[in-house]
Amino acid sequence: MEKRCNSSGIKVVYDDLTESVRPFILCCVVKKMSLQDNNKLRKFMRIQTKIHDSDIGGKRENSSIGTHDLSKIALGGFIRYTAKTPETLSFIPLGRHENITAFELITSLKAEAQTIRKQIRRKITSGIYKYLHLVENKQRLACLEDAFGNVICMPPLLNSELTKVSTETSDIFVEITSSSSMTDCYATMEEFLKQLLIAGFGEKPNLFDRFDHLTVEPVRIVDSYGQLKAIYPSTTEIYLDRYR
């Protein structure tokens, strides 16, 4: 299997406000994904969950993965990675249909988690509720905005309904964020792309190809002055020899 790289022309503008919140981010675009049925879509989501709960993701404390339908992002050439207060950060959370603030969302999820715990008579919660402690009582929360200012993600908790990946999605914008290190971002991105290949989400061989492959387009992370902070992938073509 191999991972092929072209140019996406997309850049993420890094706001210094994230330095004290969730300072590390790495992004790329995966083209021509095959998600034509619900089984494949569920498999795609399970890969992310598995990595989040592994030593690499550390239950989203080390890193978290966000995936978005690229066609639904208003790019205008850039995406902004910034931080806002819970009262001013507003978006349409995944699975919901109304715009609410992060403060309202966290309050609602905490109430839902409490209700579930009472119903099952256990202190342990699952799903998104087990990550609430990562965003509770924070003065600022990280988020990604498109060119129109629409929030598409509030890592490490939840994506926006606006850019939801579906069976009709082909091109995917992938963002990895971390509060610990850029090394964790790289490790998570590599593991995610590797698992996509292994699970059969790559493009199939033809007369000119010997192996399944992913087409991965680099995304640049730049500061407010346009200076490059990171880019992934950084080479023109990357081969994953051990997975051939």
C-alpha positions as CSV (number, residue, x, y, z in Angstrom):
1,M,0.0,0.0,0.0
2,E,1.1,3.5,-0.6
3,K,0.2,7.1,0.3
4,R,0.5,9.6,-2.5
5,C,0.7,13.3,-2.0
6,N,-0.4,16.2,-4.2
7,S,-1.0,19.9,-3.3
8,S,-4.3,21.1,-1.7
9,G,-3.5,24.8,-1.6
10,I,-5.3,25.0,1.8
11,K,-3.7,26.7,4.7
12,V,-4.7,26.9,8.4
13,V,-4.0,30.2,10.0
14,Y,-2.8,29.7,13.6
15,D,-4.0,32.1,16.2
16,D,-1.7,32.6,19.2
17,L,-4.7,32.4,21.5
18,T,-4.5,28.6,21.1
19,E,-1.1,28.5,22.7
20,S,-2.5,28.3,26.2
21,V,-5.4,26.1,25.2
22,R,-4.5,23.3,22.7
23,P,-1.4,24.5,21.0
24,F,-0.6,21.8,18.5
25,I,-2.4,21.1,15.2
26,L,-1.7,19.1,12.0
27,C,-4.0,18.8,9.0
28,C,-4.2,17.2,5.6
29,V,-6.8,16.4,2.9
30,V,-7.6,12.8,1.9
31,K,-9.1,12.6,-1.6
32,K,-11.4,10.1,-3.3
33,M,-12.5,8.2,-0.2
34,S,-14.9,5.3,-0.6
35,L,-17.8,5.7,1.9
36,Q,-20.7,4.7,-0.3
37,D,-22.7,2.8,2.3
38,N,-23.5,3.0,6.1
39,N,-21.3,0.0,6.9
40,K,-18.3,1.7,5.5
41,L,-19.1,5.0,7.2
42,R,-19.5,3.2,10.6
43,K,-16.1,1.5,9.9
44,F,-14.5,4.8,9.2
45,M,-15.9,6.3,12.5
46,R,-14.8,3.2,14.5
47,I,-11.2,3.7,13.3
48,Q,-11.2,7.2,14.9
49,T,-12.7,5.9,18.1
50,K,-10.2,3.1,18.3
51,I,-7.3,5.6,18.0
52,H,-8.8,8.0,20.5
53,D,-9.0,5.2,23.1
54,S,-5.5,3.8,22.3
55,D,-2.2,4.8,23.9
56,I,-1.7,7.1,20.9
57,G,-4.8,9.1,21.5
58,G,-4.9,8.7,25.2
59,K,-8.7,9.1,25.3
60,R,-8.3,12.4,23.5
61,E,-5.9,13.8,26.1
62,N,-2.8,13.2,23.9
63,S,-4.6,14.0,20.6
64,S,-8.0,14.0,18.9
65,I,-9.0,13.5,15.3
66,G,-11.6,15.6,13.5
67,T,-12.8,14.6,10.0
68,H,-14.9,16.9,7.7
69,D,-16.5,16.8,4.3
70,L,-14.2,19.1,2.4
71,S,-17.0,20.2,0.0
72,K,-19.0,21.6,2.9
73,I,-16.2,23.9,4.2
74,A,-16.2,27.5,3.0
75,L,-12.5,27.7,2.4
76,G,-11.7,31.1,0.8
77,G,-8.1,29.7,0.8
78,F,-7.9,29.3,4.6
79,I,-9.2,27.9,7.8
80,R,-8.6,29.6,11.1
81,Y,-7.4,27.8,14.3
82,T,-8.3,30.0,17.2
83,A,-9.7,30.0,20.8
84,K,-12.8,31.6,22.2
85,T,-14.6,31.8,25.5
86,P,-17.4,29.3,26.1
87,E,-19.9,32.1,26.0
88,T,-18.7,33.5,22.6
89,L,-17.9,30.2,20.8
90,S,-21.1,29.1,19.0
91,F,-21.8,26.5,16.4
92,I,-24.2,23.7,15.4
93,P,-22.8,20.6,17.2
94,L,-22.8,17.2,15.4
95,G,-26.2,15.6,15.7
96,R,-28.0,18.8,16.5
97,H,-29.8,21.4,14.3
98,E,-29.5,24.6,16.2
99,N,-26.7,27.0,16.8
100,I,-25.7,27.1,20.5
101,T,-22.8,28.3,22.5
102,A,-20.1,26.0,23.9
103,F,-21.2,26.9,27.4
104,E,-24.8,25.8,26.6
105,L,-23.5,22.6,24.9
106,I,-21.3,21.6,27.9
107,T,-24.1,22.4,30.4
108,S,-26.5,20.3,28.3
109,L,-24.1,17.4,27.9
110,K,-23.4,17.4,31.7
111,A,-27.1,17.2,32.4
112,E,-27.5,14.3,29.9
113,A,-24.6,12.4,31.4
114,Q,-26.0,12.8,34.9
115,T,-29.4,11.5,33.7
116,I,-27.7,8.5,32.0
117,R,-25.7,7.7,35.2
118,K,-28.9,7.7,37.2
119,Q,-30.7,5.4,34.8
120,I,-27.9,2.8,34.6
121,R,-26.9,3.4,38.2
122,R,-23.2,3.6,37.3
123,K,-20.7,6.4,37.7
124,I,-19.0,5.6,34.4
125,T,-20.2,7.3,31.2
126,S,-19.4,6.5,27.6
127,G,-19.5,8.2,24.3
128,I,-18.9,11.9,24.1
129,Y,-19.7,12.3,27.8
130,K,-16.4,10.7,28.9
131,Y,-14.5,13.6,27.3
132,L,-16.4,16.4,29.0
133,H,-13.7,16.9,31.6
134,L,-11.3,18.0,28.8
135,V,-13.4,21.2,28.2
136,E,-15.1,21.9,31.5
137,N,-14.2,25.0,33.5
138,K,-11.9,26.3,30.7
139,Q,-11.6,30.1,30.2
140,R,-11.1,29.5,26.4
141,L,-11.8,26.6,24.1
142,A,-10.0,25.8,20.8
143,C,-12.0,25.8,17.6
144,L,-11.6,25.8,13.8
145,E,-13.4,28.3,11.7
146,D,-14.0,28.4,7.9
147,A,-13.5,31.6,5.8
148,F,-17.0,32.8,6.7
149,G,-16.4,32.4,10.5
150,N,-18.5,29.2,10.8
151,V,-17.1,27.0,13.6
152,I,-16.5,23.5,12.1
153,C,-14.9,21.9,15.1
154,M,-14.4,22.3,18.9
155,P,-11.5,19.9,19.6
156,P,-11.2,17.7,21.4
157,L,-14.9,17.3,22.0
158,L,-17.1,17.6,18.9
159,N,-17.4,18.5,15.2
160,S,-20.0,20.7,13.6
161,E,-23.1,19.3,11.9
162,L,-22.2,21.6,9.0
163,T,-19.3,19.6,7.8
164,K,-20.5,16.1,8.8
165,V,-19.0,13.2,6.8
166,S,-21.7,11.1,5.1
167,T,-21.9,8.3,2.5
168,E,-21.8,10.9,-0.2
169,T,-18.4,12.3,1.1
170,S,-15.4,11.9,-1.2
171,D,-12.8,14.4,-0.1
172,I,-12.0,14.7,3.6
173,F,-10.3,17.4,5.6
174,V,-8.5,15.8,8.5
175,E,-7.3,17.8,11.6
176,I,-5.4,16.4,14.5
177,T,-5.0,18.6,17.6
178,S,-3.0,18.0,20.8
179,S,-2.4,19.7,24.1
180,S,0.8,17.8,24.7
181,S,3.1,17.8,21.6
182,M,3.4,18.0,17.8
183,T,4.9,14.5,18.0
184,D,1.5,13.3,19.2
185,C,-0.1,15.0,16.2
186,Y,2.3,13.3,13.8
187,A,1.9,9.9,15.4
188,T,-1.9,10.1,15.4
189,M,-2.0,11.3,11.7
190,E,0.3,8.5,10.6
191,E,-1.8,5.9,12.5
192,F,-5.1,7.2,11.2
193,L,-3.9,7.1,7.5
194,K,-2.3,3.7,8.0
195,Q,-5.6,2.3,9.4
196,L,-7.6,3.7,6.5
197,L,-5.3,1.9,4.1
198,I,-5.4,-1.4,6.0
199,A,-9.3,-1.1,6.3
200,G,-9.5,-0.8,2.5
201,F,-10.5,2.8,2.1
202,G,-7.8,3.5,-0.4
203,E,-8.0,3.7,-4.2
204,K,-7.7,0.3,-5.8
205,P,-4.8,-0.7,-8.1
206,N,-5.1,-0.4,-11.9
207,L,-2.8,-1.3,-14.8
208,F,-0.3,1.4,-13.6
209,D,-0.5,0.8,-9.8
210,R,0.7,-2.2,-7.9
211,F,-0.9,-1.3,-4.5
212,D,-3.9,0.3,-2.9
213,H,-3.1,3.9,-2.2
214,L,-4.5,7.0,-0.5
215,T,-4.2,10.4,-2.2
216,V,-3.2,12.8,0.5
217,E,-2.9,16.5,-0.1
218,P,-0.7,18.6,2.2
219,V,-2.2,21.4,4.3
220,R,0.1,24.2,5.6
221,I,-0.2,25.6,9.1
222,V,0.9,29.2,9.1
223,D,1.1,32.0,11.8
224,S,-0.7,35.3,11.5
225,Y,2.2,36.7,9.5
226,G,2.1,33.8,7.0
227,Q,5.2,32.1,8.3
228,L,5.1,28.3,8.0
229,K,4.7,26.4,11.3
230,A,4.0,22.9,10.0
231,I,3.0,21.0,6.9
232,Y,1.7,17.5,6.5
233,P,2.7,15.5,4.5
234,S,6.0,17.3,3.8
235,T,7.3,15.0,1.0
236,T,6.1,14.5,-2.5
237,E,5.4,10.8,-2.1
238,I,5.4,8.6,0.9
239,Y,5.5,4.8,0.8
240,L,4.4,2.6,3.6
241,D,6.6,-0.3,2.8
242,R,5.6,-2.5,5.7
243,Y,1.9,-2.5,4.7
244,R,2.4,-3.7,1.1
